[in-house]
Amino acid sequence: MGLTGDSCAADAFAIVGLGCRLPGGIVDLAGLWEALEAGRDLVGTVPEDRFDAGRFVDTEMARAGKSYTARGGFLTDIAGFDADYFGISPREAAQMDPQHRLLLETAAEALDDAGIDPATLAGSDTCVFVGISDFSYAGLQMSRGRYMNAYSMAGFAHSIAANRLSHFFDLRGPSMAVDTACSSSLVAVERACRELASGGSRVALAGGVNVLLNPGGFVGFSQASMLSRRGRCAAFSADADGFVRAEGAGVVVLKPLGDAVADGDRIHGVIAGAASNCDGRTMGLALPSTEAQEELLRQVYERAGIAPDEVVYVEAHGTGTQAGDPAECTALGRALGAGRTVGPLPIGSVKSNVGHLEPASGMAGLFKALAVLRYGTIPASLHLEPLNPGIDFAGLGLEPVDRARPLVPGQGRRFVGVNSFGFGGA
């Protein structure tokens, strides 16, 4: 998926509000910028209240039924929830997946950030699209069947993650969960843009969430050799050895650009183009297709009328894997880097700071893109050196950002791209 910002095109969508929860206690764009500017690595060790790492982790050697890492990007609080504010009883709240709770909180904060009284949306055609994949809370509930009650099934159903927002705010537009693995949240944003473009809705809530509650994901991804043993998302580096799991949530409020301008909204950024596709058949289900990625990039930028020289930065998917990084860079180089006349295209990855939020990762990337445009600076990606010798960055017209740099000054338009790819090819 390619997302771009800072445009005045007629067929474009304004981000007028946002709410977020990211590792390191980050709860807004200013907090994210402070962490990026300081070059903070917010990856830590799994908190004791999640699961007993001693039982499920062995960092010394690969073993069946074990993870070889306990490293991840974690939220400071996933238990706290003001149920009374949302009109939810304590008995029901206890059965709610923490991911549902985080979405309620970040959606309310996004509307507040947009200066929109939720009561003015009640009964409207506002739509909701939510990226969500993890089902750990459901597993925990079902493993303790005698504690389940009348609220349990709704409490962990992914569909309810979106529907609960529509219910609480009384929103009558389309409402659905999206699961395309790691690209879920940006596909949710893209679906929301499509709904707005169709005229079916005039306002959209879109986002994603991920919470790491049990060791299953760590064990499973370790058995597939997908996780970094070093506990670092080293995108574009020769030392890249996999991704680092992370959790968080993000919701944006979207409007057609013309409506946002007419309403006098503060605009964080503008989505000038969005699209999605799938790899189709590759050498393996989780192996990416450079050709499909290139085709998607060309499609979104050409349809939006954006020239390669107008792209000042791309926030790459950049998970730090030896298969994914070269494929993405090749696609970016062919679609954007090779056609530039103003120097190589700067690229980076917020995953080097916060880890990989999996279905919510696109929101972290989108928020970083907004911060780059707001503050006029591209922060450094961490853990870059030495660069991956298997990627011809110079030949592709790309340049990983190893130290903070101001956006290239100039008249004309400025766009930032955001990529997000699921491990099934979506």
C-alpha positions in Angstrom: 0.0 0.0 0.0 1.2 3.5 -0.7 -0.1 6.5 1.3 0.9 10.0 0.6 0.4 13.3 2.3 0.5 17.1 2.0 -1.6 17.6 -1.1 -4.4 19.8 -2.3 -5.9 17.4 -4.9 -9.7 17.3 -5.2 -9.9 13.5 -4.8 -8.0 13.4 -1.5 -8.8 12.7 2.2 -7.9 14.8 5.2 -6.7 13.3 8.5 -8.4 15.6 10.9 -7.8 13.7 14.2 -5.8 10.9 15.6 -5.4 8.9 18.8 -2.5 6.6 19.5 -0.9 4.2 22.0 2.7 3.2 21.2 5.6 1.6 23.2 7.5 3.9 25.5 4.3 5.6 26.8 3.7 7.5 23.6 0.1 8.8 23.4 0.3 11.5 20.7 2.2 12.8 17.7 4.4 15.1 19.8 5.5 12.2 22.0 6.3 10.1 19.0 8.4 12.9 17.5 10.3 13.3 20.8 11.2 9.6 20.7 12.2 9.7 17.0 14.2 12.9 17.3 16.1 11.5 20.3 16.8 8.2 18.5 15.2 6.1 21.2 15.0 2.4 20.9 11.8 1.5 22.8 12.1 -2.3 22.6 12.3 -4.0 26.0 11.6 -7.4 27.6 8.2 -8.9 27.9 6.5 -7.7 31.1 6.1 -10.2 33.9 2.3 -9.8 33.9 2.0 -11.1 30.3 3.4 -14.6 30.7 6.2 -16.5 32.4 9.1 -16.0 30.0 11.2 -18.6 31.9 8.8 -21.3 30.8 8.5 -20.3 27.1 11.8 -18.6 26.2 15.2 -20.1 25.7 17.7 -17.6 24.3 20.5 -20.1 24.2 19.3 -22.4 21.6 16.3 -23.2 19.3 14.0 -25.6 20.9 10.5 -27.0 20.1 7.8 -25.2 22.0 10.1 -22.3 22.9 10.7 -18.8 21.7 14.4 -17.7 21.3 13.6 -14.1 22.3 11.5 -12.3 24.9 12.2 -8.9 23.3 9.4 -6.7 22.2 7.9 -3.2 22.1 5.3 -3.1 24.9 2.6 -0.7 26.2 2.9 0.5 29.7 -0.7 -0.3 30.6 -3.2 -2.7 28.9 -5.4 -3.3 32.0 -6.5 0.2 32.9 -9.9 1.1 31.3 -12.6 3.6 32.3 -15.5 1.3 31.7 -18.0 3.7 33.2 -17.1 6.4 30.6 -18.2 4.1 27.9 -21.3 2.8 29.7 -19.9 -0.7 30.1 -20.4 -2.7 33.3 -17.4 -4.1 35.1 -18.6 -7.6 34.4 -18.7 -6.9 30.7 -15.4 -5.0 30.7 -13.6 -8.0 32.2 -14.6 -10.1 29.2 -13.5 -7.5 26.7 -10.4 -8.1 24.7 -7.9 -5.3 25.7 -7.7 -4.6 22.0 -11.3 -3.6 22.0 -10.7 -1.3 25.0 -7.7 0.4 23.4 -9.8 1.0 20.2 -12.5 2.7 22.2 -10.0 4.9 24.0 -8.1 5.9 20.9 -11.2 6.5 18.8 -12.6 8.8 21.5 -9.2 10.6 21.7 -9.1 10.9 17.9 -12.5 12.6 17.8 -11.5 14.9 20.6 -8.3 15.7 18.7 -10.4 16.5 15.7 -12.6 18.8 17.7 -15.7 16.7 16.8 -18.4 16.3 19.4 -19.3 12.6 19.1 -23.0 13.5 19.6 -22.9 15.3 16.2 -22.1 12.0 14.5 -24.8 9.9 16.2 -27.1 8.4 13.6 -24.8 9.5 10.8 -23.3 7.3 8.0 -19.9 7.5 9.6 -18.0 4.2 8.8 -15.5 2.2 10.9 -12.7 0.0 9.5 -10.3 -1.6 12.1 -7.2 -3.7 11.5 -6.9 -6.5 14.0 -5.4 -10.0 13.9 -4.4 -11.3 17.4 -6.8 -13.7 19.1 -4.9 -14.4 22.3 -7.6 -13.1 24.6 -10.1 -15.4 23.0 -7.8 -18.3 23.6 -7.2 -17.4 27.3 -11.0 -17.1 27.8 -11.8 -20.4 26.2 -9.1 -22.2 28.1 -11.0 -21.2 31.3 -14.5 -22.1 30.2 -16.1 -22.0 33.6 -15.3 -18.3 33.8 -17.0 -17.4 30.6 -20.3 -15.5 30.7 -22.9 -13.8 28.5 -20.4 -11.2 27.5 -17.6 -13.5 26.5 -18.3 -14.2 22.8 -18.8 -10.5 22.0 -15.8 -9.7 24.2 -13.3 -11.4 21.9 -14.9 -11.5 18.5 -12.8 -9.4 16.0 -16.0 -8.2 14.3 -17.0 -6.5 17.5 -13.7 -4.6 17.6 -15.2 -2.3 14.9 -18.9 -2.8 15.7 -18.4 -1.7 19.3 -17.2 1.7 18.1 -20.2 2.0 15.9 -22.5 1.0 18.8 -21.0 3.4 21.3 -20.9 6.4 19.0 -24.2 5.4 17.2 -22.6 5.3 13.8 -24.7 3.8 10.9 -22.1 3.4 8.1 -20.2 0.2 7.2 -18.4 -1.3 10.2 -15.9 -4.1 9.9 -12.7 -5.7 11.0 -9.9 -6.1 8.5 -7.2 -8.9 8.8 -4.5 -8.9 6.2 -1.8 -9.6 8.9 0.8 -6.9 9.1 -0.9 -4.6 6.5 -4.3 -4.7 8.3 -4.4 -1.2 9.6 -3.4 0.5 6.4 -5.7 -1.7 4.4 -8.4 -0.5 6.9 -7.4 3.1 6.1 -7.5 2.4 2.3 -11.0 0.8 2.6 -12.1 3.9 4.6 -10.9 6.1 1.8 -12.8 4.0 -0.8 -16.0 4.4 1.3 -15.5 8.1 1.5 -14.8 8.3 -2.2 -18.0 6.4 -3.0 -20.1 9.0 -1.1 -21.4 6.2 1.2 -19.9 7.9 4.2 -18.9 11.5 5.0 -16.7 10.7 8.0 -14.6 7.6 8.7 -12.8 6.1 11.7 -9.9 3.8 10.7 -7.0 2.2 12.5 -5.6 -0.9 14.0 -4.6 -2.5 17.3 -2.3 -5.2 18.6 -1.7 -6.6 22.1 0.8 -9.3 23.0 -0.9 -11.4 25.7 0.6 -14.9 25.5 3.7 -16.7 24.4 2.0 -18.4 21.4 3.0 -15.8 18.9 6.5 -15.6 20.1 6.9 -19.4 19.9 5.3 -19.7 16.5 7.3 -16.9 14.9 10.5 -18.2 16.5 9.8 -21.7 15.1 9.4 -20.0 11.6 12.7 -18.2 12.2 11.0 -14.8 11.7 12.0 -13.0 14.9 15.2 -11.2 15.5 17.5 -13.0 18.0 19.2 -9.8 18.8 15.9 -8.1 19.6 16.4 -5.3 17.0 14.4 -4.4 13.9 17.5 -3.6 11.8 15.8 -2.6 8.5 18.2 -2.4 5.5 21.1 -3.6 7.5 23.5 -6.5 6.8 22.8 -7.5 10.5 19.1 -7.8 9.9 17.9 -11.1 11.4 14.1 -10.7 11.7 11.5 -8.5 13.2 10.7 -7.6 16.8 7.1 -8.0 18.0 5.3 -5.0 19.4 1.9 -3.7 20.5 0.0 -0.5 20.2 -3.1 1.1 18.7 -4.0 4.0 16.4 -7.1 5.5 15.0 -7.5 8.4 12.6 -10.6 10.5 11.7 -10.9 11.0 7.9 -12.9 13.3 5.8 -13.0 14.2 2.1 -10.5 17.1 1.9 -13.1 19.5 0.5 -15.3 18.9 3.5 -12.5 19.3 6.0 -11.5 22.7 4.5 -15.1 23.8 4.4 -15.6 22.8 8.1 -12.4 24.7 9.1 -10.8 21.5 10.5 -7.2 21.4 11.5 -5.6 19.0 9.1 -2.7 16.8 10.2 -2.0 15.6 6.7 -3.8 14.6 3.4 -4.0 11.1 1.9 -3.6 11.9 -1.8 -3.6 8.3 -2.9 -4.1 4.8 -1.6 -4.3 1.3 -3.1 -3.9 -2.3 -2.2 -3.2 -5.6 -4.0 -1.8 -9.1 -3.3 1.4 -10.9 -4.3 -0.5 -13.9 -5.8 1.6 -17.0 -6.2 5.2 -16.8 -5.1 7.9 -19.3 -4.1 6.3 -19.5 -0.7 3.2 -18.1 1.0 5.3 -15.7 3.2 7.8 -14.8 0.5 7.2 -11.3 -1.1 6.8 -10.5 -4.8 8.9 -7.5 -5.9 6.9 -7.3 -9.1 3.5 -7.0 -7.2 4.9 -4.4 -4.9 6.3 -2.4 -7.8 3.0 -2.6 -9.7 1.2 -1.3 -6.6 3.6 1.6 -6.1 3.4 2.7 -9.7 -0.4 2.4 -9.6 -0.9 4.6 -6.5 1.6 7.3 -7.4 0.5 7.5 -11.1 -3.2 7.7 -10.2 -2.5 10.4 -7.7 -0.4 12.3 -10.3 2.7 12.3 -8.0 6.1 12.5 -9.7 9.1 10.7 -8.1 10.8 14.0 -7.4 7.9 15.2 -5.3 8.3 12.3 -2.9 10.6 13.6 -0.1 10.6 10.4 2.0 9.2 6.9 2.1 8.4 5.2 5.4 9.0 1.6 4.3 7.5 -1.5 5.7 11.1 -2.3 6.7 10.8 -5.3 9.0 14.5 -6.1 8.9 14.3 -9.5 7.2 16.7 -10.8 4.6 13.8 -11.6 2.2 11.6 -8.6 2.8 14.0 -5.7 2.8 15.7 -6.5 -0.6 12.3 -7.1 -2.3 10.8 -3.8 -1.0 13.9 -1.8 -1.9 14.0 -3.2 -5.4 10.3 -2.3 -5.9 10.8 1.2 -4.4 13.8 1.8 -6.6 12.2 0.7 -9.8 8.9 2.6 -9.1 10.3 5.8 -7.6 14.1 5.9 -7.1 15.2 5.4 -10.7 13.0 8.2 -12.0 14.4 10.9 -9.7 16.5 13.8 -10.7 16.9 15.5 -7.3 19.0 12.8 -5.6 18.3 9.5 -4.0 15.0 8.8 -2.2 15.3 8.9 1.6 13.8 5.7 3.2 13.5 4.6 6.8 11.4 2.4 9.2 9.8 3.3 12.5 10.1 -0.3 13.4 13.7 0.3 14.3 12.4 2.5 17.2 9.2 0.8 18.4 9.2 -2.7 16.9 6.7 -4.2 14.5 3.1 -3.7 15.7 2.0 -6.4 13.2 -1.7 -5.6 12.3 -1.3 -2.0 13.8 2.2 -1.4 12.3 0.8 0.7 9.5 -0.6 3.3 12.0 2.9 3.7 13.5 4.3 4.3 10.0 1.5 6.7 9.1 2.0 8.7 12.3 5.7 8.9 11.6 4.9 10.2 8.1 2.7 12.9 9.6 5.4 13.8 12.0 8.0 14.2 9.2 5.7 16.6 7.4 4.8 18.5 10.6 8.3 19.0 11.9 10.0 19.2 8.5 12.7 16.7 9.4 13.4 13.0 8.6 14.6 11.3 11.8 17.3 8.6 11.6 16.4 5.0 11.4 18.3 2.9 14.0 20.5 -0.1 13.6 21.3 0.6 9.9 25.1 0.0 9.8 26.5 -1.9 8.1 24.1 -1.6 5.2 22.8 -4.8 3.5 25.4 -5.5 0.7 22.7 -7.4 -1.2 20.7 -4.2 -1.8 22.2 -1.8 -4.5 20.9 1.3 -2.8 22.9 3.6 -5.1 21.8 1.8 -8.2 18.2 1.9 -7.1 18.2 5.6 -6.2 17.6 5.0 -2.5 19.2 6.2 0.6 18.5 4.9 4.1 18.4 7.7 6.6 21.2 7.2 9.1 21.0 10.6 10.7 18.3 13.3 11.0 18.0 15.6 8.1 15.7 18.4 7.1 13.3 18.0 4.3 14.7 19.3 1.1 13.5 22.9 0.8 11.7 24.0 -2.3 8.5 25.4 -3.7 6.3 22.7 -5.1 4.5 19.9 -3.4 5.9 17.5 -0.8 4.7 13.9 -0.4 5.7 11.2 2.1 4.9 7.5 1.2 4.0 4.8 3.6 4.3 1.0 2.7 2.7 -1.8 4.6 2.8 -5.5 3.6 1.2 -8.6 5.2 3.1 -11.8 5.3 0.4 -13.5 3.2 1.2 -11.0 0.4 -1.6 -8.4 0.9 
